[in-house]
């Protein structure tokens, strides 16, 4: 790295906010200029102070395993600038990158101009603020046609060791919005990280080819119900509404049936209930739990084999939900197979026996 000029050091240390503001102004040649032509910092030296380490990360796991929680607690920082969006089947490249739209100009005349989408906007902001970390979060990446949504900017996902795009693309509309120069090569700056999430159980979603996937750092989020602390442990220990069975015992028992049951293509461990599939609020009311959890198990996870967990007289989803909501006794006992419910009861008893030991060990460690 070359030494900074005295002019650059003075500008950076004494008036960083002014530099950030002026970065939005015209760039021409190798220098950044203000309106009156005052040279602030050479572009080369500006890039040397840019935060590095930007990358593309794809978190995947079963629904409710904690992907969004992981992003918030492990990747986002207090000073991070975060943009969040969700892909879906109707989401397009124009929505993501930008599109030509009609606008009314200052003279109240109808004209057409490029309106940037979230991808173009965050690249512009990251480029013009080199000392700040920017994060673009894309939820449900595979629920939209991701390769088509990215389009030509797919090429930018290849990063060098610094975190900048290895290869540039050329697009007059994007370049004009980001660099104020239609001919400027476009790259993802090193201070911009893209984090996406993907549920492994989603059906009727778009597949992603190997070329697209290899440009992401893949990270599996495990579905853990044990070894949890504080709020997470309280959550799994919370009782299913109207039952003496905890959410953690219910979910782990049902998940184990998915792995063993012969459910054809519809049965897979990827459809497991995640630790946060049901929230604390979901566990407060029978109707919400039934519509969210039991409906998912009936319609999706055990679609081809509901008799693996539910009683034979539960012939329809409507009857299942009505029984769960209206029963006076234990809700789960009323709808689950006796063998499944008994397995849950035994796990609850075993947990009660080990809890005093765990508490004693915790006290000794403190």
C-alpha positions in Angstrom: 0.0 0.0 0.0 1.4 3.4 -1.0 1.7 6.2 1.5 -1.1 8.7 1.7 -0.4 12.3 0.6 -0.5 15.0 3.2 -3.6 16.4 1.5 -5.4 13.0 1.7 -4.5 12.5 5.4 -5.8 15.9 6.3 -9.0 15.5 4.4 -9.7 12.0 5.9 -8.9 12.8 9.5 -10.3 16.3 9.8 -13.5 16.1 7.7 -14.6 12.5 7.0 -18.3 13.5 6.9 -17.6 16.1 4.2 -15.7 13.5 2.2 -18.7 11.2 2.3 -21.0 14.0 1.2 -18.8 15.0 -1.6 -18.4 11.4 -2.9 -21.9 11.8 -4.3 -20.7 14.5 -6.7 -19.1 14.3 -10.1 -16.1 11.9 -10.5 -13.9 12.4 -13.5 -10.5 10.9 -14.2 -8.5 9.8 -11.2 -9.7 12.4 -8.7 -12.8 13.2 -6.8 -14.0 16.8 -7.3 -16.5 19.1 -5.6 -18.7 21.4 -7.6 -16.1 24.2 -7.4 -13.4 22.0 -8.7 -11.6 21.5 -5.3 -9.6 18.2 -5.3 -10.4 16.2 -2.2 -8.8 12.7 -2.4 -7.4 10.8 -5.3 -9.6 7.9 -6.2 -6.7 5.4 -5.7 -6.1 6.6 -2.2 -9.8 6.6 -1.4 -9.9 2.9 -2.3 -7.0 2.2 0.1 -9.2 3.4 3.1 -12.2 1.4 2.0 -13.3 -1.4 4.4 -12.5 -4.8 3.0 -13.8 -8.3 3.6 -17.2 -8.1 1.8 -18.5 -11.5 0.7 -21.6 -13.5 -0.3 -23.0 -15.8 2.4 -25.9 -18.2 2.0 -27.4 -19.6 5.2 -29.7 -22.6 4.8 -31.6 -24.9 7.1 -35.0 -26.1 8.1 -37.8 -23.6 8.7 -37.3 -21.9 12.1 -33.8 -23.1 12.7 -32.6 -19.5 13.4 -31.3 -18.2 10.1 -32.5 -14.7 10.5 -31.5 -14.7 14.1 -28.0 -15.7 13.1 -27.8 -12.8 10.6 -28.8 -10.3 13.2 -26.5 -11.5 16.0 -23.5 -12.8 14.1 -23.2 -10.7 11.0 -24.9 -7.3 11.6 -23.1 -4.8 13.8 -24.3 -1.7 15.5 -22.9 0.6 12.7 -23.8 -1.7 9.8 -26.1 -0.2 7.2 -28.7 -3.0 6.4 -31.1 -3.4 3.5 -33.5 -6.3 3.7 -35.7 -7.7 0.9 -37.5 -11.0 0.2 -37.5 -13.0 -3.1 -40.7 -14.5 -4.3 -42.0 -16.1 -7.5 -43.1 -12.7 -9.0 -39.9 -10.8 -8.1 -38.0 -9.8 -11.2 -34.6 -8.4 -12.3 -36.3 -5.0 -12.8 -37.5 -5.0 -9.2 -34.0 -5.9 -8.0 -31.7 -3.9 -10.3 -34.0 -1.1 -11.5 -36.2 -0.1 -14.4 -37.2 2.7 -16.7 -40.3 4.3 -15.2 -42.4 7.4 -16.1 -41.9 10.4 -13.9 -43.0 14.0 -13.8 -40.1 16.5 -14.1 -39.7 19.9 -12.6 -41.6 21.4 -15.5 -44.5 19.0 -14.9 -43.7 17.2 -18.1 -43.9 13.4 -18.4 -40.5 11.9 -19.0 -38.9 8.5 -18.5 -35.9 7.7 -16.3 -34.1 4.8 -14.7 -35.3 4.2 -11.2 -32.8 2.1 -9.2 -33.8 -1.0 -7.3 -32.4 -2.1 -4.0 -29.3 -3.7 -5.5 -28.2 -0.6 -7.4 -29.0 1.7 -4.5 -26.9 -0.2 -1.9 -24.0 -0.5 -4.3 -24.1 3.3 -4.8 -24.3 4.0 -1.1 -21.5 1.5 -0.3 -19.3 3.0 -3.0 -19.8 6.5 -1.7 -19.2 5.7 1.9 -16.0 3.6 2.0 -15.6 3.6 5.8 -19.0 2.0 6.5 -20.1 -1.6 6.3 -23.1 -2.3 4.2 -25.2 -5.5 4.3 -27.8 -6.6 1.8 -30.0 -9.4 3.2 -32.0 -11.5 0.8 -34.6 -13.7 2.6 -36.0 -16.8 0.8 -33.4 -16.7 -2.0 -34.8 -19.8 -3.7 -38.4 -18.8 -3.7 -37.6 -16.5 -6.6 -35.7 -17.4 -9.8 -32.4 -16.1 -8.3 -30.2 -16.5 -11.4 -32.8 -14.6 -13.5 -33.3 -12.0 -10.9 -29.6 -11.3 -10.7 -29.2 -11.4 -14.5 -25.9 -9.9 -15.7 -24.9 -8.7 -12.2 -24.5 -12.4 -11.4 -20.9 -11.9 -12.7 -20.2 -9.5 -9.9 -20.6 -12.2 -7.2 -17.0 -13.4 -8.0 -14.9 -11.6 -5.3 -11.2 -11.1 -5.0 -9.3 -11.5 -1.7 -10.2 -8.0 -0.7 -13.9 -8.4 -1.2 -14.3 -6.4 -4.5 -15.8 -8.0 -7.6 -13.1 -9.7 -9.7 -14.8 -8.9 -12.9 -16.7 -5.8 -13.9 -19.8 -5.4 -16.0 -21.0 -2.5 -18.0 -24.5 -1.0 -17.8 -25.1 2.6 -18.6 -28.1 3.0 -16.2 -26.5 1.4 -13.2 -23.1 3.2 -13.8 -24.8 6.6 -14.0 -26.6 6.1 -10.7 -23.6 4.6 -8.9 -20.6 6.6 -10.3 -22.3 9.5 -12.2 -20.5 8.1 -15.2 -22.3 5.9 -17.8 -19.0 4.4 -18.9 -17.6 3.4 -15.5 -17.1 -0.3 -15.0 -19.4 -1.7 -12.3 -18.1 -3.7 -9.3 -19.5 -4.6 -5.9 -17.3 -2.7 -3.4 -15.4 -4.5 -0.7 -17.5 -2.9 2.1 -20.7 -4.5 0.9 -21.7 -8.0 2.0 -24.6 -10.0 0.6 -26.3 -12.5 3.0 -29.1 -14.7 1.8 -31.3 -17.3 3.5 -32.8 -20.5 2.1 -35.2 -23.0 3.6 -34.3 -26.6 2.7 -37.9 -27.8 3.0 -39.5 -25.4 0.5 -41.5 -27.0 -2.3 -42.3 -25.5 -5.7 -39.2 -23.3 -5.5 -36.7 -22.5 -8.1 -33.5 -24.5 -8.3 -30.1 -22.9 -8.3 -27.4 -24.2 -10.6 -23.9 -25.0 -9.5 -22.4 -22.0 -11.2 -24.7 -19.7 -9.1 -24.2 -21.6 -5.8 -20.4 -21.7 -6.0 -20.3 -18.0 -5.7 -21.7 -18.1 -2.2 -20.1 -19.2 1.1 -22.6 -21.9 2.2 -23.4 -22.2 5.9 -25.8 -24.8 7.4 -27.7 -23.6 10.4 -28.2 -26.7 12.7 -31.6 -27.3 14.3 -30.6 -27.5 17.9 -33.0 -28.2 20.8 -30.4 -29.0 23.4 -27.5 -27.1 24.9 -29.5 -23.8 24.8 -29.4 -21.0 27.3 -31.5 -18.2 28.6 -34.4 -17.2 26.3 -33.8 -20.1 23.8 -34.1 -22.7 26.6 -37.2 -21.0 28.0 -38.7 -21.2 24.5 -38.2 -24.9 24.0 -39.3 -25.7 27.6 -42.6 -23.8 27.0 -45.7 -26.1 27.0 -47.7 -26.7 23.9 -51.1 -24.9 24.5 -53.5 -27.2 26.4 -50.9 -29.9 26.9 -48.3 -31.0 29.5 -45.8 -31.6 26.7 -43.1 -29.0 26.0 -42.5 -27.5 22.6 -39.0 -29.0 22.5 -40.1 -32.5 23.3 -43.0 -32.3 20.9 -40.8 -31.0 18.0 -37.9 -33.5 18.5 -40.3 -36.4 18.8 -42.2 -35.5 15.6 -38.9 -34.8 13.8 -37.7 -38.3 14.7 -40.8 -39.8 13.0 -40.0 -37.9 9.8 -36.6 -39.6 9.5 -38.0 -43.1 10.1 -41.4 -43.0 8.4 -41.8 -44.2 4.8 -43.4 -41.1 3.4 -42.1 -41.3 -0.2 -40.8 -38.0 -1.7 -43.0 -36.1 0.8 -41.1 -37.4 3.8 -37.7 -35.9 4.5 -35.8 -34.7 7.5 -35.5 -31.4 5.7 -39.1 -30.8 6.7 -38.2 -30.9 10.4 -39.7 -28.4 12.8 -37.2 -25.8 13.6 -36.6 -24.7 17.1 -38.2 -21.3 16.3 -40.8 -22.7 13.9 -43.4 -21.8 16.6 -42.8 -18.6 18.4 -43.6 -17.9 22.0 -46.9 -16.2 20.9 -47.8 -19.3 18.8 -47.5 -21.4 22.0 -49.9 -19.2 23.9 -53.1 -20.1 21.9 -54.6 -23.3 20.7 -56.0 -21.9 17.5 -52.7 -20.3 16.4 -50.7 -23.5 17.2 -53.1 -25.7 15.4 -53.3 -23.5 12.2 -49.5 -23.1 12.0 -47.9 -26.3 13.3 -50.5 -29.0 13.0 -51.6 -27.8 9.5 -47.9 -27.8 8.4 -47.5 -31.4 9.6 -50.7 -32.5 8.0 -50.4 -30.7 4.7 -46.7 -30.9 4.2 -44.4 -33.0 6.4 -46.7 -36.0 6.8 -48.8 -35.4 3.7 -48.4 -39.0 2.5 -48.5 -40.5 6.0 -50.5 -38.7 8.6 -51.2 -42.0 10.3 -47.5 -42.0 11.4 -48.3 -39.4 14.1 -52.0 -38.7 14.2 -54.8 -41.0 15.3 -56.7 -42.9 12.7 -60.0 -41.1 13.3 -58.3 -37.8 12.3 -59.5 -38.2 8.7 -59.3 -34.6 7.7 -57.4 -31.4 8.6 -60.6 -29.7 9.7 -61.4 -32.5 12.1 -57.9 -32.5 13.5 -57.9 -28.7 14.2 -61.4 -28.8 15.7 -60.5 -31.6 18.0 -57.3 -29.9 19.1 -59.1 -26.6 19.8 -62.2 -27.9 21.5 -60.9 -30.8 23.6 -61.2 -30.2 27.4 -58.3 -32.5 28.3 -54.7 -32.7 27.0 -54.7 -31.4 23.4 -51.9 -33.5 22.1 -53.2 -36.7 23.7 -56.4 -36.1 21.9 -54.9 -36.0 18.4 -51.6 -37.9 18.5 -51.2 -41.7 18.3 -51.1 -43.2 21.8 -47.5 -44.5 21.2 -46.3 -41.1 20.0 -47.9 -39.3 23.0 -46.5 -41.8 25.4 -43.0 -41.3 24.0 -43.3 -37.6 24.6 -44.5 -38.2 28.2 -41.5 -40.4 28.9 -39.2 -37.7 27.6 -40.8 -35.2 29.8 -40.3 -37.4 32.9 -36.7 -38.0 31.9 -36.1 -34.3 31.6 -37.6 -33.6 35.0 -35.3 -36.1 36.6 -32.1 -34.7 35.0 -33.0 -31.0 35.5 -32.0 -30.9 39.2 -28.6 -32.4 38.3 -28.1 -29.9 35.6 -29.0 -27.0 37.9 -26.6 -28.3 40.6 -23.7 -28.6 38.0 -24.5 -25.0 36.8 -24.2 -23.7 40.4 -20.9 -25.5 40.9 -19.5 -23.9 37.7 -20.5 -20.5 38.9 
